[in-house]
Amino acid sequence: MNKRLSLCLTLLTLLTFAVTAQAETHITLSVQVDLENRLLNVQGHANKAVQLPDGTRPKANETFSYDWTFPSDHTPEDWRGGAFIKGTDIYLPTKWYPQTDDFLTFDVSVTSPVTTILPGKISDEKITMDQYSARFQMEQPSEGIPLFAGPYKISQLQQGPVTLRTYFYEGMENLSQPYLQRSAKYITRFQNQIGPFPFSQFHIIAAPIPAGYGFSGLTYMGQRVLHLPFIMESSLGHEILHNYWGNGVFPDYASGNWAEGLTTYMADYMTAELSSPTKARDMRLSWLRDYNALPLDQDKPVTTFVSKHGAASQVIGYHKVAFIFHMLRQTLGDRQFFAGIRHFWMSFAFKSATWTDIQTSFETVSQADLTSFFQQWTQSSGAPHFTSLSARAKRLGEDGWEIDATILQTNPIFKTIVPVSIGTGDDLLQNHLIANSRLSHSKIKVPHRPNAISLDPDFHILRRLGPNEAPPILRDIMLSDQVEVSLLGKLAQHPSATQQLMDRFLEGAFEISDKPSLQKPFVLVGEDADIANTLQDLRLTPNDEPDTPDITAQIRAAKLANGLPYLIIALKPGTEIDALLRPLPHYGKYSSLQFNGSRVIEKSSGQTQPIAVPIR
């Protein structure tokens, strides 16, 4: 299907769903998994009229029965989303159960030759050598009835009233306890910040495919990913928190999906924050660098974000929204921020909520008028761009010194508090300026002679970065449009592999060319010697020599003097570019990379220097 048509259909489905999401339908099913005949035998009834997979519509409380045939088998490599069937591995996210526009509650009894999982509280569970049976009851409204099955080994941990389980493959047993214990810690943290965990269970199911999905009370994650050491400190918390934001409070998609950004902020960011201030600062800077790589015509109000469909939408719906919640927390302080979070959860658990509902909750607990804040940051595109900072100081006698600071911003004008650091020789003082016009003046009193001032050096506000704050990164070229891809030397003779890589790596249109025009963003791809010669011909900065002889590929982002981004992909002679196909698109936030095969052995984010000036 055409990508744009697929996206439009997805958005239409989500927007239609948001209008009708408050209603509920309860479905009772008995499901027999028949692997030999490749089907599900389904019997049941619903308290409202529903539509069966064959299109028939039984009336409310009318008993129905049907067989649902499995789709064709896939390999993990050729899977492109949706259902997956291979051997005893089954993933059926939708289509097999009766359909309705309402939210669903359900009571499903399953009999299967392999371990089978659905969302919901488990009872009547029986496991023998050749059969698994259980009952799954979901009392909270949910969006569907996904079904998972496979040759899983079950491990369990009880965390208060919440049952934690892993469904892992043989050979993954050593991962179960670490995942269960880390999940318990996340749930404890989120309960303290928000309220009781919404479901009676949380399950981590290993997927044979490269998936990463969250459902009510469970997550379905690729088995390869689960082995990665950083997943427990990143994706796991994100998926658990989605049980509050997304599967607990449902975004009203017609007015913008706030759930991904709030989950990113409270899971990913706050985990980094608990680890160290440096990691939290690095994440804020990473978000800003990604935002600065976003072409202006793709910078949309966050109220237009519905779902992720590429890196550009992720910058808006995940990172920009996360930054808005960070600035809200900076404005209100921790006590009122978390009180607002708890009020929002209590008010809208298992209901749809809008950005206006979020504003109302924070206004209720803080007794502050946040209209200007939410209008400016959620309903407008763009961000402040400060192009100049200057400051003078004068002695106030025994009362210290007074700084008169001026900041200049370009249109459109944003009204915001701008953090600053002031150096006084032996001390570094934290204060702020007020930006409310194109040229804004602020006065600050300090006890000792100030000598320098820096603007938002710890990156606490959403803004366009200065030139020295935003060194080139891979994301600059990933988000560009009309990119020229120049294949050098032997690479020009076999363009298909490079074209496949660019299809995955670049979001915009691109064309293969012999030599860049220097009028459009471009990528140079070739072996080391060809890259060196072309960079010399174009009078561009040469690559550094590889640090070690086992480096097979060097990737470097750069910009021309006029700001046009470009990317260098230099391969050691004999290296196949296919090795970069899977990993490269995941490293957009970096300035340079060094690979050995498909493994990154060195990465750099470049040098960042804050906007700082001496005080006269």
C-alpha positions as CSV (number, residue, x, y, z in Angstrom):
1,M,0.0,0.0,0.0
2,N,1.2,3.5,-0.7
3,K,2.8,5.0,2.5
4,R,0.7,8.2,2.3
5,L,-2.5,6.3,1.7
6,S,-1.7,4.0,4.6
7,L,-1.0,6.9,6.9
8,C,-4.3,8.7,5.9
9,L,-6.3,5.5,6.6
10,T,-4.6,5.2,10.0
11,L,-5.3,8.8,10.9
12,L,-9.0,8.4,9.8
13,T,-9.3,5.3,11.9
14,L,-7.9,7.0,15.0
15,L,-10.0,10.2,14.5
16,T,-13.2,8.2,14.0
17,F,-12.4,6.1,17.1
18,A,-11.8,9.2,19.2
19,V,-15.4,10.4,18.6
20,T,-17.0,7.2,19.7
21,A,-14.5,5.9,22.3
22,Q,-16.5,6.6,25.4
23,A,-19.0,3.8,24.8
24,E,-18.3,0.3,25.9
25,T,-19.2,-3.2,24.6
26,H,-18.7,-6.4,26.7
27,I,-17.8,-9.5,24.7
28,T,-17.7,-13.1,26.1
29,L,-15.8,-15.6,24.0
30,S,-14.6,-19.2,24.0
31,V,-11.6,-19.7,21.7
32,Q,-10.0,-22.9,20.5
33,V,-6.6,-22.6,18.9
34,D,-6.3,-25.2,16.1
35,L,-2.7,-25.2,14.8
36,E,-3.2,-28.3,12.7
37,N,-6.0,-26.7,10.6
38,R,-4.5,-23.2,11.1
39,L,-7.6,-21.5,12.5
40,L,-9.3,-20.2,15.6
41,N,-12.7,-21.6,16.5
42,V,-14.6,-18.8,18.2
43,Q,-18.0,-18.9,20.0
44,G,-19.6,-16.3,22.2
45,H,-21.9,-13.3,22.6
46,A,-21.8,-9.6,23.2
47,N,-24.1,-7.2,25.1
48,K,-24.5,-5.1,22.0
49,A,-24.6,-5.7,18.2
50,V,-21.1,-6.4,16.8
51,Q,-19.7,-7.3,13.4
52,L,-18.0,-10.7,12.9
53,P,-15.0,-11.1,10.7
54,D,-17.2,-12.4,7.9
55,G,-19.3,-9.3,8.0
56,T,-22.4,-10.7,9.7
57,R,-23.9,-8.7,12.6
58,P,-25.5,-10.7,15.4
59,K,-27.8,-8.8,17.7
60,A,-27.2,-8.0,21.3
61,N,-26.8,-11.2,23.5
62,E,-27.2,-13.4,20.4
63,T,-24.9,-16.4,20.4
64,F,-22.5,-16.7,17.5
65,S,-19.9,-19.1,16.2
66,Y,-17.3,-18.9,13.5
67,D,-13.9,-20.2,12.3
68,W,-11.2,-17.6,11.7
69,T,-8.4,-18.8,9.3
70,F,-4.8,-17.8,10.0
71,P,-3.1,-15.6,7.4
72,S,-0.1,-16.9,5.5
73,D,3.1,-17.6,7.4
74,H,5.9,-15.0,7.5
75,T,9.5,-15.1,8.4
76,P,10.7,-12.4,10.9
77,E,12.7,-10.9,8.1
78,D,9.8,-10.3,5.7
79,W,7.3,-9.3,8.4
80,R,6.1,-5.7,7.8
81,G,3.6,-5.2,10.6
82,G,0.2,-6.7,11.5
83,A,-0.4,-10.4,12.2
84,F,2.5,-12.9,12.4
85,I,2.2,-16.7,12.2
86,K,5.1,-19.1,12.0
87,G,5.0,-22.6,13.5
88,T,3.7,-22.2,17.0
89,D,4.4,-18.5,17.2
90,I,1.2,-16.5,16.8
91,Y,0.6,-12.7,17.0
92,L,-2.9,-11.6,16.2
93,P,-3.4,-7.9,17.1
94,T,-6.8,-7.5,15.5
95,K,-9.4,-8.8,13.0
96,W,-10.0,-12.2,14.6
97,Y,-12.5,-11.0,17.2
98,P,-15.9,-9.3,16.8
99,Q,-15.5,-5.6,15.8
100,T,-17.2,-2.5,17.3
101,D,-16.5,1.2,17.4
102,D,-16.8,1.1,21.2
103,F,-14.1,0.4,23.8
104,L,-14.2,-3.3,24.9
105,T,-14.4,-5.2,28.1
106,F,-14.2,-8.9,27.7
107,D,-14.2,-12.4,29.2
108,V,-12.3,-14.9,27.0
109,S,-11.6,-18.6,27.7
110,V,-8.9,-20.1,25.6
111,T,-7.8,-23.7,24.9
112,S,-4.6,-24.1,22.9
113,P,-1.8,-26.6,22.3
114,V,0.8,-23.9,23.2
115,T,0.9,-21.1,25.8
116,T,-1.5,-18.4,24.8
117,I,-1.8,-14.9,26.3
118,L,-4.5,-12.2,26.1
119,P,-4.8,-9.0,28.1
120,G,-6.7,-9.3,31.4
121,K,-6.7,-11.0,34.8
122,I,-5.9,-14.7,34.4
123,S,-7.9,-17.4,36.2
124,D,-8.6,-21.1,35.7
125,E,-5.1,-21.6,34.2
126,K,-4.1,-25.2,33.5
127,I,-0.8,-26.2,31.8
128,T,-0.1,-29.8,30.7
129,M,2.5,-31.2,28.2
130,D,0.2,-30.8,25.2
131,Q,-2.5,-28.2,26.2
132,Y,-2.8,-24.8,27.7
133,S,-6.1,-23.3,28.9
134,A,-7.0,-20.2,30.8
135,R,-9.6,-17.5,31.3
136,F,-8.8,-13.8,30.6
137,Q,-11.0,-11.1,32.1
138,M,-10.6,-7.4,31.2
139,E,-12.9,-5.2,33.3
140,Q,-11.3,-1.9,32.2
141,P,-12.1,-0.5,28.8
142,S,-9.5,-1.3,26.2
143,E,-9.0,-0.9,22.4
144,G,-9.0,-4.5,21.4
145,I,-8.3,-8.2,22.1
146,P,-4.9,-9.1,20.9
147,L,-3.8,-12.7,21.1
148,F,-0.3,-14.0,21.5
149,A,1.0,-17.6,21.6
150,G,4.3,-19.4,21.5
151,P,6.5,-22.0,23.1
152,Y,7.0,-19.8,26.2
153,K,8.5,-20.5,29.6
154,I,6.6,-18.5,32.3
155,S,8.3,-16.7,35.2
156,Q,6.3,-14.8,37.8
157,L,6.8,-12.2,40.5
158,Q,4.0,-10.7,42.8
159,Q,4.3,-7.0,43.4
160,G,1.6,-6.2,45.8
161,P,-1.7,-6.7,44.0
162,V,0.0,-6.7,40.6
163,T,1.1,-10.0,39.0
164,L,4.3,-9.6,36.9
165,R,5.1,-12.3,34.3
166,T,7.7,-12.9,31.6
167,Y,6.8,-15.2,28.6
168,F,10.3,-15.9,27.3
169,Y,11.7,-18.5,25.0
170,E,14.0,-21.3,26.1
171,G,17.5,-19.9,26.6
172,M,16.2,-16.6,27.9
173,E,15.6,-17.8,31.5
174,N,18.5,-15.7,32.9
175,L,16.7,-12.5,31.7
176,S,13.4,-13.2,33.5
177,Q,14.3,-12.2,37.1
178,P,16.1,-9.0,36.1
179,Y,13.1,-7.9,33.9
180,L,10.6,-8.8,36.6
181,Q,12.5,-7.0,39.3
182,R,13.1,-3.9,37.2
183,S,9.4,-3.9,36.3
184,A,8.5,-3.9,40.0
185,K,10.7,-0.9,40.6
186,Y,9.1,1.0,37.7
187,I,5.6,0.2,38.9
188,T,6.4,1.4,42.5
189,R,7.8,4.6,41.1
190,F,4.8,5.3,38.8
191,Q,2.3,4.4,41.6
192,N,4.0,7.0,43.8
193,Q,3.9,9.6,41.1
194,I,0.5,9.0,39.6
195,G,-1.7,6.5,41.5
196,P,-2.4,2.7,41.7
197,F,-1.3,0.7,38.7
198,P,-4.4,0.4,36.4
199,F,-4.3,-3.3,35.8
200,S,-4.0,-6.5,37.9
201,Q,-1.1,-7.7,35.8
202,F,1.8,-6.7,33.7
203,H,3.3,-9.2,31.2
204,I,6.5,-9.0,29.1
205,I,6.1,-11.3,26.0
206,A,9.1,-12.1,23.8
207,A,8.3,-11.6,20.1
208,P,10.0,-13.6,17.3
209,I,9.7,-10.4,15.2
210,P,11.3,-6.9,15.6
211,A,8.2,-5.6,17.5
212,G,7.9,-3.2,20.3
213,Y,4.2,-2.8,21.2
214,G,2.3,-1.9,24.3
215,F,-1.2,-3.2,25.2
216,S,-3.4,-3.1,28.3
217,G,-1.3,-4.8,31.0
218,L,1.4,-6.2,28.7
219,T,4.1,-5.4,26.2
220,Y,5.2,-7.4,23.2
221,M,9.0,-6.9,22.5
222,G,11.4,-8.5,20.1
223,Q,13.5,-11.2,21.7
224,R,16.7,-9.8,20.2
225,V,15.9,-6.4,21.7
226,L,15.2,-7.9,25.1
227,H,18.8,-9.1,25.2
228,L,20.2,-5.6,24.9
229,P,21.5,-4.3,28.2
230,F,20.0,-0.8,28.0
231,I,16.4,-1.9,27.3
232,M,15.5,-2.3,31.0
233,E,16.6,1.4,31.6
234,S,14.7,2.7,28.5
235,S,12.0,0.9,26.6
236,L,10.7,-1.2,29.5
237,G,9.8,1.8,31.6
238,H,8.2,3.5,28.6
239,E,6.0,0.5,27.9
240,I,4.9,0.1,31.6
241,L,4.0,3.8,31.8
242,H,1.8,3.5,28.7
243,N,-0.6,1.6,31.0
244,Y,-1.4,5.0,32.5
245,W,-1.0,7.2,29.4
246,G,-2.4,5.6,26.3
247,N,-4.0,2.5,27.7
248,G,-5.3,4.1,30.9
249,V,-6.2,7.6,29.8
250,F,-6.9,7.6,26.1
251,P,-5.8,10.6,24.0
252,D,-8.5,12.4,22.1
253,Y,-6.8,12.0,18.7
254,A,-8.9,14.7,17.1
255,S,-7.3,17.3,19.3
256,G,-3.8,15.8,19.5
257,N,-2.0,12.8,21.0
258,W,-0.3,14.0,24.1
259,A,0.3,10.4,25.5
260,E,3.5,9.6,23.7
261,G,5.2,12.8,24.9
262,L,4.0,12.5,28.5
263,T,5.2,8.9,28.6
264,T,8.6,9.9,27.1
265,Y,9.0,12.6,29.8
266,M,7.9,10.6,32.8
267,A,9.5,7.3,31.8
268,D,12.6,7.9,29.6
269,Y,13.5,11.4,30.9
270,M,12.8,10.9,34.5
271,T,14.8,7.6,34.5
272,A,17.8,9.5,33.1
273,E,17.2,12.3,35.7
274,L,17.2,9.8,38.5
275,S,20.5,8.4,37.1
276,S,22.4,11.7,37.0
277,P,21.9,15.4,36.2
278,T,24.4,14.9,33.3
279,K,22.2,12.2,31.6
280,A,19.1,14.4,32.0
281,R,20.9,17.3,30.4
282,D,22.2,15.2,27.6
283,M,18.6,14.0,26.8
284,R,17.3,17.5,26.8
285,L,20.1,18.6,24.4
286,S,19.4,15.5,22.2
287,W,15.8,16.5,21.9
288,L,16.7,20.1,21.0
289,R,19.3,18.9,18.4
290,D,16.7,16.7,16.8
291,Y,14.2,19.6,16.8
292,N,16.8,21.8,15.2
293,A,17.3,19.3,12.4
294,L,13.6,19.4,11.6
295,P,12.9,21.4,8.4
296,L,10.7,24.4,9.2
297,D,7.9,23.2,7.0
298,Q,7.6,20.0,9.1
299,D,7.4,21.9,12.4
300,K,3.7,21.5,13.3
301,P,1.7,22.3,16.4
302,V,1.7,19.3,18.8
303,T,-2.2,19.3,18.6
304,T,-1.8,17.9,15.1
305,F,0.2,14.9,16.2
306,V,-1.7,11.6,16.1
307,S,0.9,8.8,15.7
308,K,4.5,8.2,14.9
309,H,5.1,7.7,11.2
310,G,8.8,8.6,10.9
311,A,11.5,10.6,12.6
312,A,9.9,14.0,11.9
313,S,6.6,13.0,13.6
314,Q,8.6,11.6,16.5
315,V,10.4,14.9,17.0
316,I,7.0,16.6,17.4
317,G,4.9,14.0,19.2
318,Y,7.5,12.6,21.5
319,H,10.3,15.1,22.1
320,K,8.6,18.5,21.7
321,V,5.6,17.3,23.8
322,A,8.0,16.0,26.4
323,F,9.8,19.4,26.5
324,I,6.4,21.1,27.0
325,F,5.8,19.0,30.1
326,H,9.3,19.7,31.3
327,M,8.7,23.5,31.0
328,L,5.4,23.1,32.7
329,R,7.2,21.4,35.6
330,Q,9.8,24.2,35.6
331,T,7.0,26.7,35.8
332,L,5.0,25.1,38.6
333,G,7.6,23.2,40.6
334,D,7.7,19.5,41.5
335,R,4.9,19.6,44.1
336,Q,2.3,21.2,41.9
337,F,3.4,19.4,38.8
338,F,2.9,15.9,40.3
339,A,-0.3,17.0,42.0
340,G,-1.5,18.0,38.6
341,I,-0.5,14.6,37.2
342,R,-2.4,12.8,39.9
343,H,-5.4,15.0,39.5
344,F,-5.4,14.3,35.7
345,W,-5.2,10.6,36.3
346,M,-8.0,10.5,38.9
347,S,-10.2,12.6,36.6
348,F,-9.7,10.7,33.4
349,A,-8.8,7.1,34.1
350,F,-10.3,5.0,31.3
351,K,-11.7,8.1,29.6
352,S,-10.6,10.1,26.6
353,A,-8.8,13.4,27.4
354,T,-7.6,16.4,25.5
355,W,-4.9,19.0,25.9
356,T,-7.6,21.3,27.4
357,D,-8.3,18.6,30.0
358,I,-4.6,18.5,30.9
359,Q,-4.6,22.3,31.3
360,T,-7.7,22.2,33.5
361,S,-6.1,19.7,35.9
362,F,-2.9,21.7,36.3
363,E,-4.9,24.9,36.8
364,T,-7.1,23.2,39.4
365,V,-4.2,22.2,41.6
366,S,-2.0,25.3,41.1
367,Q,-4.8,27.9,41.0
368,A,-2.8,29.5,38.1
369,D,-4.1,30.7,34.8
370,L,-2.1,28.6,32.3
371,T,-4.0,29.7,29.2
372,S,-1.1,31.6,27.6
373,F,1.3,28.7,28.3
374,F,-0.8,26.1,26.7
375,Q,-1.9,28.3,23.8
376,Q,1.7,29.2,23.0
377,W,3.3,25.8,23.3
378,T,0.6,23.4,22.1
379,Q,-1.4,25.4,19.5
380,S,1.5,27.1,17.7
381,S,4.4,25.7,15.7
382,G,7.9,26.9,16.1
383,A,10.0,27.8,19.2
384,P,12.0,30.8,20.4
385,H,15.1,31.6,18.5
386,F,17.5,33.8,20.4
387,T,20.1,35.4,18.1
388,S,21.9,37.8,20.5
389,L,22.7,38.2,24.2
390,S,24.5,41.2,25.7
391,A,24.9,42.5,29.3
392,R,26.3,45.4,31.2
393,A,26.9,45.7,35.0
394,K,27.1,48.6,37.4
395,R,28.1,48.9,41.0
396,L,25.3,49.5,43.5
397,G,27.6,50.5,46.4
398,E,27.3,48.1,49.3
399,D,24.3,46.4,47.7
400,G,26.4,44.5,45.1
401,W,26.0,44.8,41.4
402,E,23.2,45.1,38.9
403,I,23.2,43.4,35.5
404,D,21.2,44.9,32.6
405,A,20.8,42.0,30.1
406,T,19.3,42.1,26.7
407,I,18.2,39.2,24.5
408,L,17.1,39.4,20.9
409,Q,14.7,36.8,19.3
410,T,13.4,36.5,15.8
411,N,9.8,36.2,14.8
412,P,7.5,34.6,15.8
413,I,7.9,36.1,19.3
414,F,7.5,33.8,22.3
415,K,7.0,34.8,25.9
416,T,9.0,32.7,28.2
417,I,11.4,32.7,31.1
418,V,15.0,32.1,30.0
419,P,17.4,30.5,32.5
420,V,20.9,32.1,32.6
421,S,24.1,31.3,34.4
422,I,26.2,34.2,35.7
423,G,29.9,33.9,36.5
424,T,31.3,36.0,39.3
425,G,34.8,34.7,39.5
426,D,34.6,32.1,42.3
427,D,30.9,31.4,41.9
428,L,28.3,30.4,39.2
429,L,24.9,31.9,40.0
430,Q,21.6,30.7,38.4
431,N,18.9,33.3,37.5
432,H,16.6,34.0,34.6
433,L,15.6,36.6,32.1
434,I,12.1,37.5,30.8
435,A,11.6,37.2,27.0
436,N,8.4,38.9,25.9
437,S,9.2,40.9,22.8
438,R,11.7,41.0,20.0
439,L,14.2,42.9,22.2
440,S,13.8,42.1,25.9
441,H,15.6,43.7,28.8
442,S,16.0,42.3,32.3
443,K,17.8,43.5,35.4
444,I,19.5,41.1,37.8
445,K,21.2,41.9,41.2
446,V,24.2,39.8,42.2
447,P,26.4,40.2,45.3
448,H,29.8,40.2,43.5
449,R,31.3,41.6,40.3
450,P,29.9,39.5,37.4
451,N,32.1,38.7,34.4
452,A,30.1,36.5,32.1
453,I,26.6,35.3,31.3
454,S,25.4,32.3,29.4
455,L,21.9,31.7,28.0
456,D,20.1,28.5,29.0
457,P,23.3,26.5,29.3
458,D,21.6,23.4,30.6
459,F,18.9,23.5,27.9
460,H,15.7,23.8,30.0
461,I,13.5,25.5,27.4
462,L,12.4,24.4,24.0
463,R,14.2,26.7,21.5
464,R,16.2,26.9,18.3
465,L,19.8,26.4,19.1
466,G,22.7,28.7,18.3
467,P,25.2,27.6,15.6
468,N,27.8,26.4,18.2
469,E,25.1,24.6,20.3
470,A,23.9,22.4,17.4
471,P,26.8,20.7,15.6
472,P,25.8,18.7,12.5
473,I,24.1,15.3,13.2
474,L,22.8,12.5,11.0
475,R,19.3,13.6,11.7
476,D,20.0,16.8,9.6
477,I,20.2,14.8,6.4
478,M,17.6,12.1,7.5
479,L,14.9,14.8,7.7
480,S,15.9,16.7,4.5
481,D,14.0,16.5,1.2
482,Q,15.4,16.4,-2.3
483,V,18.6,14.8,-1.3
484,E,21.3,14.0,-3.8
485,V,23.0,10.6,-3.2
486,S,26.4,10.4,-5.0
487,L,27.8,6.9,-5.5
488,L,31.6,6.9,-6.0
489,G,33.8,4.4,-7.6
490,K,32.7,0.7,-7.3
491,L,29.6,1.7,-5.4
492,A,28.2,3.3,-8.6
493,Q,28.3,-0.1,-10.4
494,H,25.9,-1.7,-7.8
495,P,23.5,1.0,-6.7
496,S,20.7,-1.2,-5.5
497,A,22.2,-1.9,-2.0
498,T,22.8,1.8,-1.4
499,Q,19.3,2.7,-2.7
500,Q,17.8,0.2,-0.2
501,L,19.8,1.8,2.6
502,M,18.7,5.3,1.6
503,D,15.0,4.1,1.4
504,R,15.3,3.2,5.1
505,F,17.5,6.1,6.2
506,L,16.1,9.1,4.4
507,E,12.5,10.3,5.1
508,G,12.3,12.6,2.1
509,A,12.8,12.2,-1.6
510,F,16.3,11.5,-3.0
511,E,17.9,10.9,-6.3
512,I,21.1,9.0,-7.3
513,S,23.7,11.3,-8.9
514,D,27.3,11.1,-10.0
515,K,28.4,14.3,-8.2
516,P,26.7,16.6,-5.8
517,S,25.6,20.0,-7.1
518,L,26.2,21.6,-3.7
519,Q,22.7,23.3,-4.1
520,K,20.8,20.5,-2.3
521,P,21.5,18.3,0.8
522,F,23.7,15.4,-0.3
523,V,25.2,12.1,0.7
524,L,28.6,10.9,-0.5
525,V,28.9,7.0,-0.5
526,G,32.2,5.3,-1.5
527,E,35.3,3.6,-0.5
528,D,37.9,5.6,1.6
529,A,40.1,6.6,-1.3
530,D,37.2,7.7,-3.5
531,I,35.7,9.7,-0.6
532,A,39.1,11.4,0.0
533,N,39.5,12.4,-3.6
534,T,36.0,13.8,-3.9
535,L,36.2,15.8,-0.7
536,Q,39.4,17.3,-2.0
537,D,37.8,18.1,-5.3
538,L,34.9,19.8,-3.6
539,R,37.2,21.6,-1.1
540,L,35.5,20.0,1.8
541,T,36.9,18.9,5.2
542,P,38.7,15.5,4.8
543,N,37.8,12.5,7.0
544,D,40.1,11.7,9.9
545,E,42.1,8.5,9.7
546,P,40.3,5.5,11.3
547,D,41.3,5.0,15.0
548,T,41.9,1.3,14.5
549,P,42.3,-1.0,11.5
550,D,39.2,-3.0,12.2
551,I,36.9,0.0,11.3
552,T,34.9,-1.0,8.1
553,A,32.8,2.2,7.8
554,Q,33.0,5.8,8.9
555,I,29.9,8.0,8.9
556,R,30.2,11.8,9.4
557,A,27.6,14.6,9.3
558,A,28.7,18.1,8.2
559,K,27.3,21.3,6.8
560,L,28.4,23.7,4.1
561,A,29.1,27.3,5.0
562,N,25.5,28.2,4.0
563,G,24.1,25.6,6.4
564,L,23.3,23.0,3.8
565,P,23.7,19.5,5.4
566,Y,25.6,16.6,4.0
567,L,26.7,13.2,5.0
568,I,29.8,11.1,4.3
569,I,29.6,7.3,4.2
570,A,33.2,6.0,3.8
571,L,33.7,2.3,3.4
572,K,36.9,0.2,3.8
573,P,37.7,-1.5,0.5
574,G,35.7,-4.7,0.2
575,T,33.1,-3.7,2.8
576,E,29.5,-4.4,1.9
577,I,27.2,-1.5,2.5
578,D,24.4,-4.0,3.5
579,A,25.9,-4.2,6.9
580,L,24.6,-0.7,7.6
581,L,21.1,-1.4,6.5
582,R,19.6,-2.3,9.9
583,P,21.7,-0.2,12.4
584,L,22.3,3.2,10.7
585,P,18.8,4.6,10.9
586,H,18.9,4.3,14.7
587,Y,21.8,6.7,15.2
588,G,20.3,10.0,14.0
589,K,21.3,12.0,17.1
590,Y,25.1,11.5,16.5
591,S,27.6,13.5,14.5
592,S,29.9,10.7,13.6
593,L,30.0,6.9,13.8
594,Q,32.6,4.2,13.3
595,F,31.4,0.7,12.4
596,N,32.9,-2.8,12.4
597,G,30.5,-4.6,10.2
598,S,27.0,-3.8,11.6
599,R,28.4,-3.0,15.1
600,V,29.1,0.6,16.2
601,I,32.4,0.7,18.0
602,E,32.7,4.5,18.3
603,K,30.2,7.3,18.2
604,S,30.4,11.1,18.8
605,S,27.7,13.7,19.5
606,G,30.1,16.6,18.5
607,Q,31.1,19.6,20.6
608,T,28.4,21.9,22.0
609,Q,29.2,25.4,23.2
610,P,26.5,27.4,25.0
611,I,25.6,31.0,24.0
612,A,27.8,33.0,26.4
613,V,29.2,36.6,26.4
614,P,31.3,38.7,28.7
615,I,29.6,41.2,30.9
616,R,30.9,44.7,30.3
